[in-house]
Amino acid sequence: MKNFIAIITVLLLASTVHAAGKPVNYTVDGESFQGYFVSPSPGAPLILLIHDWDGLTDYEMKRADMLAELGYAVFAADLFGAGIRPTEAKDKRQHTGELYKDRDKMRSLLFGALETAKLQGADPANAVAMGYCFGGAAVLEFARAGADLKGFVTFHGGLATPEGQDYSRTTGKILILHGTADSNITMQHFADLAKELEEQDVAHEMITYSGAPHAFTVFGSDSYREDADRKSWERFTDFLSETLR
């Protein structure tokens, strides 16, 4: 089997030829943000990509380029603010914690990012939101907020539902890709969400990968697990093919 990282490298090199991404400066409620937009062609199906707890970095932009090579327009949003890319754990906790405590602001930033993608020529009526870790939790917040998207996908994301919230307004399908060995987001969280989605009749699919810890898709990190990354990416791209026209 070819090394998955090598496949990623090939896709990244190809993406620089077929779709050139660009930074996008935008504002939400008077605050400045900088996202990243890439599209292979006008009218391509849209993926709204939400970053991990270190903000919008090269990792998310690489994933965006990979998706553009597959034929999708991608807007990688910025939920922290232009130039805010924390590198210390305490700073990462601060910025994610602020949004976890202010869910209205988180929702406003998500809807603002979707509107920004629309201004870039993307079609929000043919779209899926996806996110990594913190971004996965944000994507589920977007689903509970009633965002009119076709799907919501999380990779090793936070799964707990805040008190007072539910999925009664969710219309799109939910795909959860999770590591069975994740000690941060446990299998109890996974089971609780599965029960909640079933009780509220939300279309969903939930997969766990053996031996995969938290952040198993972050290539180059100690947490990276090639097998789980490859399998979850394949299921994700199949889901996109099934969901977007």
C-alpha positions in Angstrom: 0.0 0.0 0.0 1.3 3.4 -0.9 2.1 5.6 2.1 -0.8 8.0 2.6 1.5 10.9 3.3 3.0 10.4 -0.2 -0.5 10.5 -1.7 -1.2 13.7 0.2 2.0 15.2 -1.3 0.9 14.3 -4.8 -2.5 15.9 -4.3 -0.9 19.0 -2.9 1.4 19.4 -5.8 -1.4 18.8 -8.3 -3.6 21.3 -6.4 -1.1 24.1 -7.0 -1.5 23.5 -10.7 -5.3 23.2 -11.0 -6.6 25.5 -8.2 -4.8 28.4 -6.6 -6.1 29.3 -3.2 -6.1 32.8 -1.8 -6.4 34.5 1.6 -9.8 36.2 2.2 -10.0 39.1 4.6 -13.5 39.6 6.0 -15.4 41.0 8.9 -18.1 39.6 11.2 -19.9 41.9 13.7 -17.1 44.4 13.2 -14.2 42.0 13.9 -11.5 41.2 11.3 -10.8 37.6 10.2 -8.7 36.0 7.5 -9.9 32.8 5.8 -8.7 30.8 2.8 -10.7 30.1 -0.3 -9.9 27.7 -3.1 -12.1 26.5 -6.0 -11.4 24.5 -9.1 -14.2 26.0 -11.1 -17.3 28.3 -10.8 -20.3 26.6 -9.2 -18.3 23.8 -7.6 -20.0 22.2 -4.5 -18.9 24.0 -1.4 -17.2 22.7 1.7 -17.0 25.0 4.8 -13.9 23.9 6.7 -13.5 24.8 10.4 -10.0 24.7 12.0 -8.6 23.0 15.1 -7.8 24.9 18.3 -4.6 26.4 16.9 -6.5 28.5 14.4 -6.4 28.4 10.6 -3.0 27.0 9.7 -1.2 25.4 6.9 -2.8 22.1 7.9 -6.4 23.3 7.1 -5.2 25.0 3.9 -3.5 21.7 2.7 -6.7 19.8 3.4 -8.6 22.5 1.5 -6.3 22.1 -1.5 -6.8 18.4 -1.4 -10.5 18.8 -1.6 -10.2 21.4 -4.4 -8.2 18.8 -6.4 -11.3 16.5 -6.0 -13.6 19.1 -7.5 -14.8 21.1 -4.5 -14.8 24.7 -3.6 -13.5 25.2 0.0 -13.7 28.1 2.4 -11.5 27.5 5.4 -13.0 29.8 8.0 -11.2 31.7 10.7 -13.0 31.7 14.1 -10.3 33.4 16.2 -9.5 36.6 14.3 -7.0 37.8 11.8 -3.4 37.1 12.9 -4.5 35.0 15.9 -2.9 31.7 15.5 -2.0 30.4 19.1 0.9 28.1 19.6 0.9 27.6 23.3 -1.7 25.3 24.9 -2.9 27.9 27.4 -3.6 30.4 24.5 -5.4 27.7 22.5 -7.6 26.9 25.5 -8.3 30.6 26.0 -9.5 31.2 22.4 -11.6 28.0 22.2 -12.9 28.5 25.7 -14.2 32.0 24.9 -16.2 30.6 22.0 -17.4 27.6 24.0 -18.7 30.1 26.6 -20.3 32.3 24.0 -22.3 30.0 21.7 -24.2 32.9 20.1 -20.8 34.4 19.0 -19.7 31.0 17.7 -22.9 30.7 15.6 -22.5 34.2 14.3 -19.0 33.5 13.2 -20.1 30.3 11.4 -22.9 32.0 9.6 -20.6 34.9 8.8 -18.1 32.5 7.3 -20.8 30.9 5.2 -21.9 34.3 3.9 -18.2 35.1 3.1 -18.0 31.9 1.1 -21.1 33.0 -0.9 -19.4 36.4 -1.6 -16.5 34.4 -3.2 -19.0 32.9 -5.6 -19.6 29.6 -3.7 -23.1 28.1 -3.5 -24.3 27.7 0.1 -27.3 25.7 -1.1 -25.0 22.9 -2.2 -22.7 22.7 0.8 -21.3 20.6 3.6 -19.5 21.8 6.8 -16.6 19.9 8.2 -14.1 20.4 11.0 -11.2 19.0 13.0 -11.2 18.7 16.8 -12.5 22.1 18.0 -13.7 22.7 14.5 -15.7 19.5 14.7 -17.4 20.8 17.8 -18.2 24.0 16.0 -19.6 22.1 13.1 -22.1 20.3 15.4 -23.0 23.7 16.9 -23.8 24.8 13.3 -26.0 21.8 12.9 -27.9 22.5 16.1 -28.2 26.1 15.0 -30.3 25.0 12.0 -27.8 25.9 9.3 -29.3 24.9 6.0 -26.5 22.7 4.8 -26.6 19.2 3.3 -24.2 17.6 5.7 -22.0 18.1 8.8 -18.8 16.1 9.3 -16.4 15.9 12.3 -13.0 14.4 12.5 -12.1 13.7 16.2 -14.3 16.6 17.2 -16.0 17.4 20.4 -19.3 15.6 20.7 -21.0 16.8 23.8 -24.3 18.8 23.5 -24.4 21.9 25.7 -27.2 22.1 28.3 -30.3 23.5 26.7 -29.4 22.6 23.2 -30.6 19.8 20.9 -30.7 18.7 17.3 -34.4 19.5 16.6 -33.5 22.1 14.0 -30.9 20.0 12.2 -31.7 19.2 8.6 -28.5 17.8 7.0 -26.9 14.4 7.5 -24.2 14.0 10.2 -21.1 12.0 9.8 -18.9 11.4 12.8 -15.3 10.1 12.3 -13.7 9.3 15.6 -10.8 7.5 17.2 -11.7 4.6 19.6 -8.5 5.4 21.6 -9.4 9.1 22.0 -9.0 9.9 25.7 -10.2 13.5 25.3 -13.5 12.8 23.6 -14.4 9.4 25.0 -16.5 6.6 23.7 -19.1 7.6 26.3 -19.4 11.0 24.5 -19.7 9.0 21.3 -22.5 6.8 22.6 -24.4 9.6 24.2 -24.4 11.5 20.9 -25.5 8.4 19.0 -28.5 8.0 21.3 -29.4 11.6 21.1 -29.3 11.7 17.3 -31.4 8.5 17.1 -34.0 9.8 19.6 -34.3 13.1 17.6 -34.5 11.2 14.2 -31.4 12.9 12.8 -29.8 11.1 9.8 -26.4 10.1 10.9 -23.4 7.7 10.5 -20.8 7.3 13.2 -17.5 5.4 12.8 -14.7 4.7 15.2 -11.2 3.6 14.2 -9.3 1.2 16.5 -6.0 2.5 18.0 -6.7 6.0 16.8 -6.1 8.7 19.5 -7.3 12.3 19.5 -6.1 14.3 16.4 -5.3 11.1 14.5 -5.5 12.9 11.1 -2.8 15.5 11.9 0.0 14.2 9.7 3.5 14.7 11.2 2.3 14.7 14.7 2.7 12.0 17.4 -1.1 11.4 17.2 -1.1 10.7 13.5 -2.4 7.2 12.5 -2.0 6.6 8.8 -4.6 3.8 8.6 -7.3 5.7 10.4 -6.5 8.9 8.4 -6.8 7.1 5.1 -10.0 5.2 6.0 -11.7 8.3 7.4 -10.7 10.5 4.4 -12.1 7.8 2.0 -15.4 7.7 3.9 -15.5 11.5 4.0 -15.0 11.9 0.2 -17.5 9.1 -0.5 -20.0 11.0 1.8 -19.4 14.2 -0.3 -20.0 12.3 -3.5 -23.3 10.9 -2.0 -24.4 14.3 -0.6 -23.4 17.0 -3.0 -24.7 17.3 -6.5 
